[in-house]
Amino acid sequence: MLQELFCLSGLLLCPVVGIVTLLFIPNSRIRLIRVLGLSCSLLTFLYSLVLWVCFDPSTSKFQFVESFRWLPYSNISLSLGLDGLSLFFVILTTFLIPICILVGWSGMRNLGKEYILAFLICEFLLIAVFSILDLLLFYVFFESVLIPMFIIIGVWGSRQRKIKAAYQFFLYTLLGSVFMLLGLLFLFLETGTTDLQILLTTEFSERRQILLWLSFFASFAVKVPMVPLHIWLPEAHVEAPTAGSVILAGILLKLGSYGFLRFSIPLFPEATLFFTPFLYTLSAIAIIYTSLTTLRQVDLKKIIAYSSVAHMNLVTIGIFSLNIQGIGGSLLLMLSHGLVSSALFLCVGLLYDRHKTRLLRYYGGLVSTMPTFSVIFLFFSLANMALPGTSSFVGEILILVGAFQRKSLVATVSASAMVLGAAYSLWLYNRVVSGNLKPDFLHKFSDLNSREVFIFLPFLVGVIWMGVHPKVFLDCMDTTVSNLVQHGKFD
């Protein structure tokens, strides 16, 4: 009954209404603009929580399903639906957008109306990506997300290299998706439809599965990103504004992994099994390589960016374990990374706002002048290294359990990489917070204000909640994950 009252199209309309309303407000009304932008994003978040309350975890079928005819002379329709794979990514999206608006609150007069519009457009496109059930329209929204992110990095980036970083981000991710488009066109010509629910019941020969799997892999591997296709990420993070890094680390890095789970594995199960050793090898190498690279970085943002690559490649190991533990753990780690990595980028952004530098050698001794910041930074540094009791610990343990069932050597390599994760997390915290102050380089010694503390509170609650009581989240995913494993006959 409740599902009939609330629909996905209503969730998509929330940011659209905010976008249209803001277009008619003059730039001089900056206070009204930011209040309306924040109110609209908070309303969207509350609406997504209502969908969670109405969600039925006992079924693996898509819920809140709606379908609208898009092209009258084809079988392509705008189909919407949520299941255990996509529900929490929609909630994570609607959670982070208000945070992004709050981050730029004090400097909103300089940022202007376009700043809020860019994030509301990004929110609309991301919700559509996670709820679309038609492959061609998924591709349209999947690639459309690049446009607002390109603008966010290129216009509001922090340094002179921001234009180069924006083009690098755009071209890297767009180039890989060209192969996916060719695969989609082949699917449409072969089956006459791009509807996911119909394609899930269609069988392809092993040779065609391999070719189609590779076409999808080219797009999703860049988005994860997997080594050696990760070069765009550190550059994009370094040049992006703080809010841009939050949405990039929190949501955009999940699009590739989500694509593997939503399309590659259920549509091409035989090809997935064929390429699993290749994915395992690539991911294990990436975890070790990026963890060691993280230890050599001198820019605070690059340290967190490279650690994100390591975490996301651990996620791919969980996904391609192809069992309930591995996939469930990868989903939980993606959600955890969306909170922990976003919070760490916020910490770095706060330091940059005060001291106008992200070079590690200029920092030290902040515990004596920024005690509140030091405590919060410690908490998220510990969460980043998967301390028991935090959200990352549960996800990583489940991934390792799933990986041991599939390939013990890969699981052992991944587990040893967790030691490197602890090394760079503690090393970063020690360099920034401990030691002596460097007054020749740092001038503004002010601790967090009430607005900044308020921004971190929901991240703290989310990380502890997922770490102490993960059953709430895993129960909603379990039926869908079990159906995915059974559908591919991976057990």
C-alpha positions in Angstrom: 0.0 0.0 0.0 2.8 2.4 0.9 4.6 1.6 -2.3 1.6 2.9 -4.3 1.8 6.3 -2.5 5.5 6.9 -3.3 7.1 6.5 -6.7 10.6 6.9 -8.2 9.4 9.5 -10.6 8.5 11.6 -7.6 12.1 11.3 -6.3 13.4 12.3 -9.7 11.1 15.3 -9.8 12.4 16.7 -6.5 15.8 18.0 -7.9 14.1 18.9 -11.2 11.7 21.2 -9.3 14.6 22.8 -7.5 16.5 23.3 -10.8 13.5 25.0 -12.6 12.8 27.2 -9.5 16.4 28.4 -9.2 16.5 29.4 -12.9 13.9 32.1 -12.3 15.7 33.6 -9.2 18.1 36.4 -9.9 21.8 35.9 -8.9 21.6 38.8 -6.5 19.2 36.8 -4.2 22.1 34.6 -3.0 20.5 33.8 0.4 17.3 32.7 -1.1 19.2 30.7 -3.7 21.2 28.7 -1.2 18.2 28.1 1.2 16.1 26.8 -1.7 19.0 24.6 -3.0 19.6 23.1 0.4 15.9 22.7 1.1 15.3 20.9 -2.2 18.2 18.5 -1.7 17.1 17.8 1.9 13.6 17.1 0.6 15.0 14.7 -1.9 17.0 12.9 0.8 13.9 12.5 3.0 11.9 11.2 0.1 14.6 8.5 -0.5 14.4 7.5 3.2 10.7 7.0 2.8 11.4 4.7 -0.2 13.7 2.7 2.1 11.0 2.4 4.7 8.6 1.2 2.0 11.1 -1.2 0.5 10.3 -4.9 0.8 13.6 -6.8 1.5 11.9 -10.2 1.1 11.8 -10.1 -2.7 14.5 -9.8 -5.3 12.1 -8.3 -7.9 12.3 -4.6 -8.8 10.1 -2.4 -6.7 8.5 1.0 -7.3 8.5 0.0 -11.0 7.3 2.6 -13.5 7.5 2.6 -17.3 7.0 5.5 -19.8 7.2 5.1 -23.6 10.3 7.0 -24.8 10.5 6.3 -28.5 7.1 5.5 -30.0 8.4 3.3 -32.8 10.8 1.1 -30.8 10.8 -1.1 -27.7 12.9 1.5 -25.8 11.0 2.8 -22.8 11.9 4.8 -19.7 11.6 2.0 -17.1 12.4 2.8 -13.4 12.8 0.4 -10.5 14.8 -0.3 -7.4 16.2 -3.5 -5.8 18.7 -4.4 -3.1 21.6 -3.4 -5.4 20.5 0.1 -6.2 18.5 1.3 -3.1 21.4 2.4 -0.9 23.3 4.1 -3.8 20.2 6.3 -4.4 20.1 7.1 -0.7 23.9 7.8 -0.6 23.5 10.2 -3.6 20.7 12.1 -1.9 22.6 12.2 1.3 25.8 13.7 -0.2 24.3 16.4 -2.3 23.1 18.5 0.7 26.6 18.0 2.2 28.1 19.4 -1.0 25.9 22.5 -0.8 26.7 23.0 2.9 30.4 22.8 2.2 30.3 25.8 -0.1 27.8 27.7 2.2 30.2 30.4 3.5 31.6 31.1 0.0 28.3 30.8 -1.8 28.3 34.5 -2.7 31.5 33.9 -4.8 30.3 30.6 -6.2 26.8 31.8 -7.3 23.6 30.0 -8.4 25.3 27.9 -11.1 27.2 26.0 -8.3 24.0 24.7 -6.8 22.4 24.1 -10.1 25.4 21.9 -11.1 25.0 19.7 -8.1 21.2 19.4 -8.4 21.6 18.4 -12.0 24.2 15.9 -11.0 21.8 14.5 -8.3 19.0 14.0 -10.9 21.3 12.2 -13.3 22.8 9.9 -10.6 19.4 8.9 -9.3 18.4 8.1 -12.8 21.5 6.0 -13.4 20.7 3.9 -10.3 17.0 3.4 -11.1 16.9 3.1 -14.9 16.1 -0.4 -16.1 16.8 0.2 -19.8 20.4 -0.3 -21.0 20.3 2.4 -23.7 18.8 5.1 -21.3 21.2 3.9 -18.6 24.1 4.7 -21.0 22.6 8.2 -21.8 22.4 9.1 -18.1 25.6 7.3 -17.3 27.5 9.5 -19.7 25.5 12.6 -18.9 26.9 12.7 -15.4 30.2 13.6 -16.9 28.9 17.0 -18.0 28.1 18.6 -14.6 31.3 17.0 -13.1 33.4 18.5 -16.0 31.9 21.9 -15.2 32.5 21.5 -11.4 36.1 20.6 -11.9 36.9 23.0 -14.7 35.1 26.1 -13.3 35.4 25.8 -9.5 38.6 23.9 -9.3 41.4 25.2 -7.0 44.4 25.5 -9.2 45.6 26.4 -12.7 45.7 22.8 -13.9 41.9 22.4 -13.4 41.1 22.7 -17.1 43.5 20.0 -18.0 42.2 17.8 -15.2 38.6 18.4 -16.3 39.4 17.4 -19.9 41.4 14.4 -18.8 38.5 13.2 -16.6 36.0 13.7 -19.4 38.0 12.1 -22.2 39.2 9.1 -20.3 35.8 8.1 -19.1 34.0 8.9 -22.4 36.5 7.0 -24.5 35.9 3.7 -22.6 32.2 4.1 -22.9 32.3 4.2 -26.7 32.9 0.4 -26.7 29.9 0.0 -24.3 27.7 1.9 -26.8 28.8 -0.5 -29.6 27.8 -3.5 -27.4 24.4 -1.9 -26.6 23.7 -1.4 -30.3 24.6 -5.0 -31.0 22.3 -6.2 -28.2 19.5 -4.1 -29.7 20.0 -5.4 -33.2 20.1 -9.0 -31.9 17.1 -8.9 -29.5 15.1 -5.9 -30.6 15.1 -4.4 -27.1 17.4 -2.9 -24.4 15.0 -3.6 -21.5 17.0 -5.2 -18.7 14.2 -7.3 -17.4 13.7 -8.9 -20.9 17.5 -9.3 -21.5 17.9 -11.1 -18.2 15.8 -13.9 -19.7 17.8 -14.0 -22.9 20.6 -16.4 -23.5 23.7 -15.6 -25.6 26.4 -17.9 -26.9 29.6 -18.0 -25.0 31.5 -16.2 -27.8 29.0 -13.4 -27.9 29.0 -13.1 -24.1 32.8 -12.7 -24.2 32.7 -9.9 -26.8 29.8 -8.1 -25.1 31.4 -8.5 -21.7 34.6 -6.9 -23.0 32.7 -4.0 -24.4 31.0 -3.3 -21.1 34.3 -3.9 -19.2 36.0 -1.1 -21.2 33.5 1.4 -19.8 33.1 0.1 -16.2 36.9 -0.4 -15.6 37.6 3.2 -16.3 34.9 4.3 -13.8 36.1 2.0 -11.0 39.0 2.9 -11.8 41.2 -0.2 -12.4 44.9 0.0 -13.0 46.2 1.1 -15.5 43.1 3.1 -16.3 43.3 5.1 -13.0 45.5 8.0 -14.1 42.6 10.5 -14.4 41.4 10.1 -10.8 44.2 11.6 -8.7 44.5 14.6 -11.1 40.7 15.1 -11.0 40.6 14.9 -7.2 43.5 17.3 -6.7 42.0 20.0 -9.0 38.4 19.6 -8.0 36.8 21.8 -5.3 36.1 20.0 -2.0 32.5 19.3 -2.9 33.5 18.0 -6.3 35.9 15.5 -4.6 33.1 14.4 -2.2 30.7 13.6 -5.0 33.5 12.1 -7.1 34.7 9.8 -4.4 31.3 9.2 -2.8 29.2 8.3 -5.8 31.0 8.5 -9.2 33.6 5.8 -8.3 30.7 3.4 -7.6 29.3 3.6 -11.1 31.7 1.1 -12.5 31.3 -1.5 -9.8 27.5 -1.0 -9.9 27.6 -1.6 -13.7 29.4 -4.9 -13.2 26.8 -6.0 -10.7 23.8 -4.8 -12.6 24.7 -5.7 -16.2 28.0 -7.6 -16.8 27.5 -10.5 -14.2 23.7 -11.2 -14.7 23.7 -10.8 -18.5 27.0 -12.6 -19.3 27.5 -15.2 -16.6 29.7 -17.5 -18.7 32.0 -14.7 -19.8 32.1 -13.5 -16.2 33.5 -16.9 -15.0 35.9 -16.9 -18.0 37.4 -13.5 -17.1 37.3 -13.9 -13.3 41.1 -14.9 -13.0 42.0 -11.9 -15.1 39.9 -9.6 -12.9 41.4 -11.1 -9.8 45.0 -10.6 -11.0 44.4 -7.1 -12.1 42.7 -6.1 -8.8 45.4 -7.7 -6.6 48.1 -5.9 -8.5 46.2 -2.6 -8.3 45.7 -3.0 -4.5 49.5 -3.5 -3.9 50.6 -0.9 -6.4 48.3 1.9 -5.4 48.9 1.3 -1.7 52.6 1.6 -2.2 52.1 4.6 -4.4 50.0 6.2 -1.7 52.9 6.1 0.7 55.0 8.2 -1.7 52.5 11.0 -2.2 53.1 14.5 -0.8 49.7 16.0 -1.6 46.9 15.3 0.9 44.3 14.9 -1.8 46.4 12.5 -3.8 47.0 10.3 -0.7 43.2 9.9 -0.3 42.7 9.5 -4.0 45.2 6.7 -4.4 43.8 5.0 -1.3 40.3 5.1 -3.0 41.7 3.2 -6.0 43.0 0.5 -3.6 39.6 0.2 -1.8 37.6 0.1 -5.1 39.9 -2.7 -6.4 39.2 -4.6 -3.2 35.6 -4.1 -4.1 36.1 -5.7 -7.5 37.7 -8.7 -5.8 34.5 -9.1 -3.7 32.2 -8.7 -6.7 34.0 -11.4 -8.8 34.2 -13.8 -5.9 30.7 -14.5 -7.2 29.3 -15.6 -3.9 26.9 -14.0 -1.3 29.6 -13.0 1.1 31.9 -11.4 -1.4 29.2 -9.4 -3.2 27.4 -8.4 0.0 30.8 -7.3 1.4 31.6 -5.3 -1.7 28.3 -3.5 -1.6 28.8 -2.6 2.1 32.4 -1.5 1.4 31.2 0.8 -1.4 28.7 2.4 0.9 31.3 2.7 3.6 33.8 4.2 1.2 31.2 6.7 0.1 31.1 8.0 3.7 34.7 7.6 4.9 36.4 8.9 1.8 34.0 11.8 1.5 34.7 12.7 5.1 38.4 12.6 4.6 38.2 14.9 1.5 36.1 17.3 3.7 38.9 17.2 6.3 41.5 18.1 3.6 39.2 20.8 2.2 38.9 22.4 5.6 42.7 22.5 6.0 43.1 24.0 2.5 40.5 26.7 3.2 42.5 27.8 6.2 46.1 27.4 5.0 45.8 27.4 1.2 48.1 24.4 0.8 47.7 20.7 0.5 51.4 19.8 0.6 52.1 17.4 3.5 55.5 19.0 4.5 53.8 22.2 5.6 51.6 20.5 8.2 52.3 19.3 11.8 51.2 19.8 15.4 47.6 20.6 14.6 46.4 18.7 17.7 47.4 21.7 19.8 45.5 24.3 17.7 42.7 22.2 16.2 41.8 19.6 18.8 38.2 19.0 17.5 39.4 18.6 13.9 42.2 16.2 15.2 39.6 13.9 16.9 37.4 13.8 13.8 40.3 13.2 11.5 41.5 10.4 13.7 38.1 8.7 13.6 37.9 8.7 9.8 41.6 7.7 9.4 40.9 4.7 11.6 37.7 3.9 9.6 39.8 4.2 6.4 42.1 1.4 7.7 39.0 -0.7 8.6 39.2 -0.6 12.4 36.8 -3.1 14.0 33.6 -1.3 14.9 33.6 0.8 11.8 31.7 0.2 8.5 34.8 -0.6 6.4 35.8 -3.5 8.7 32.5 -5.4 8.1 32.8 -4.9 4.3 36.4 -6.0 4.1 35.9 -9.0 6.3 33.0 -10.3 4.1 35.1 -9.7 0.9 38.0 -11.7 2.3 35.7 -14.5 3.4 34.2 -14.6 -0.1 37.6 -14.4 -1.8 39.0 -17.2 0.3 36.2 -19.4 -0.9 37.0 -18.6 -4.5 40.9 -18.2 -4.5 42.9 -18.2 -1.3 46.0 -16.7 -2.9 44.2 -13.6 -4.0 42.5 -13.3 -0.6 45.9 -13.5 1.1 47.4 -10.8 -1.1 44.4 -8.6 -0.4 44.6 -9.2 3.3 48.3 -8.2 3.3 47.4 -5.0 1.5 45.2 -4.1 4.4 48.5 -3.7 6.4 49.6 -1.1 3.8 46.3 0.6 4.3 46.9 0.9 8.0 50.4 2.2 7.2 49.4 5.1 5.0 46.4 6.0 7.1 48.5 6.3 10.3 51.4 7.9 8.5 49.1 10.6 7.1 47.5 11.3 10.5 50.8 11.4 12.3 52.4 13.9 9.8 49.4 16.2 10.0 48.4 16.2 13.6 51.6 15.2 15.6 54.9 16.9 15.9 55.7 20.6 16.0 53.8 23.5 14.6 55.2 25.2 11.5 54.1 28.9 12.0 56.2 30.0 9.0 53.8 28.2 6.7 50.5 27.9 8.6 48.9 31.2 9.7 45.2 30.7 10.5 44.9 28.4 13.6 41.1 28.1 14.0 39.3 25.0 15.0 36.1 23.7 13.4 33.0 26.0 13.8 29.5 24.7 14.5 28.5 24.4 10.8 31.6 22.3 10.1 31.0 20.0 13.1 27.4 19.6 12.0 28.5 18.5 8.5 30.6 15.7 10.0 27.9 14.3 12.4 25.9 12.3 9.9 29.1 10.7 8.6 30.1 9.7 12.1 26.6 8.2 12.8 26.6 6.4 9.4 30.1 4.8 9.9 29.3 3.6 13.4 25.8 2.4 12.5 27.1 0.3 9.6 30.0 -1.0 11.7 28.0 -2.0 14.8 24.7 -3.1 13.2 25.3 -3.9 9.5 22.4 -6.3 9.5 20.0 -3.5 8.7 21.8 -2.9 5.4 22.7 -6.5 4.6 19.1 -7.7 5.0 17.9 -5.3 2.3 20.6 -6.6 -0.1 20.5 -10.3 0.8 17.6 -11.5 -1.4 18.8 -9.6 -4.5 22.4 -10.8 -4.0 21.3 -14.4 -3.5 19.2 -14.2 -6.7 22.2 -12.8 -8.6 24.4 -15.7 -7.5 21.7 -18.3 -8.3 20.8 -16.7 -11.6 24.4 -17.0 -12.8 24.7 -20.5 -11.3 28.0 -19.5 -9.6 27.6 -21.6 -6.5 
